[in-house]
Amino acid sequence: MAKLDFFYEFASTYSYLSAMRIDDLALDYDIEVNWRPFLLGPIFKAQGWETSPFNVYPDKGRYMIRDLERLAEAQGLPNFKMPKIFPAHPILPSRVALCFSGEMRAAFTRAVYDAEFAHGADVADTKVIEKILEGLGEDAAKIFEKVNTPPVKDLLRKETEAAQKLRIFGAPAFVTEDGEMFWGNDRLEAAMEWVAKG
C-alpha cells in the first residue's frame, strides 16, 4: 500500500482540519497515513519569528479565525473556538502522541485537536491530556511516566529535525514516498492524488 507522511503540529489550526478528514480520504485513495507530530517552534525561529505568523500579522490572524470558522462548518465540525493561549505549547501532546503508533496515535491526535479547537482547551495542561487519555481508555499515569524519558524526547527531536531536513516551513505538510511535499490543508487532496497515481 502506498504511504503518505502527515507532518502536523498541535499549535497548528489548519493541521486540525486535516487531522479530522485525512483518514477518510486515505480510505478513498487506498493510502496508508503515517502521522508525524513535530514542533514548529525551531522552524519559525530559523525564519526570525518568535511566535505564530498569525500573531506576527494581526490582520492575517483575524482572517485565519474567520476562515477556520467557515471551513469547520463546511467540514461538519463543531464551531471553531480559538483557545485562550495561542499558539499552544505543543510539547506535552506531541510527546504523548509519540507514545502511540498507528490508529491510536491518530485517535489521540484527533481528540487533542477537538479539545483545543472545538472547545478552546489548553492542551499543555496535564489535566486536559489526562481526560483525553482516559476517554480513549488509556492509563494516563503510565503514559505520563514515559513522556519525559529520553527515548520519547529524542523521538520528538528527531521528527522535528526530519521536518527541517525536508525543508518543511509550516503545518500541515504532506510528504510522499518519492519526496514531493504538499503544504496546507487545501493541498491534502493533491497529495493524495499524487500518491495514488504512483
Phi, psi and omega in degrees: 000137178293152185236155176221127176276129179249102177270122183222159181230135184290347174270357186269116181296319183284337172297326177305310181299318180293318181299328183279351182230352188293324182292321177296319177295320180299323176297317180298323183264357182057054182236141175268127181262130175257106184281119186231091176291143178211177181250129177277339183311306180298327181288318177296320180298324178295337178266002178089013179256139177260353181210186179297143176299339178285342171270326179296321181243094186305321179297321177295321179296317178296320178297317182303315182298314179294320178300316180293325175299316180293314183293321178298318178297316180296330182274356180077022179269162175301162178307131180295133179229118180288127176293154181298324178261113178218130359287153178294159172272107193270001188298312183300304180297329179295315179294320178297316179304321182285352172283349181243171173219168174055223185296329180293321176297318179296316181296318178297315181301313180298320180295322178295313180299321179297315179298321186284309190253352172257337183234359175072023183284154175271105186281001171275351181279121182301329180293323177295313180293322178301316180296320178297313181298316180295324177295336178267004179079020181260154177275101185300321182299318180293321179293317181296334176294332184274330194297333181258013178279152181306319181300319181287317178298318180295322181295319177295321177297318180294322179294321178293318177295322178297319178297318179296319179296328178279359181063034173288132185241359180191177182225147004280155173228141182239126184237127183273167181296334179266013171090006176284137177247137176235128185246132174103148179304327182282358177252007182298314179298320180297321178296316179298317181295322179298315180295316184297327181281353175077000000 
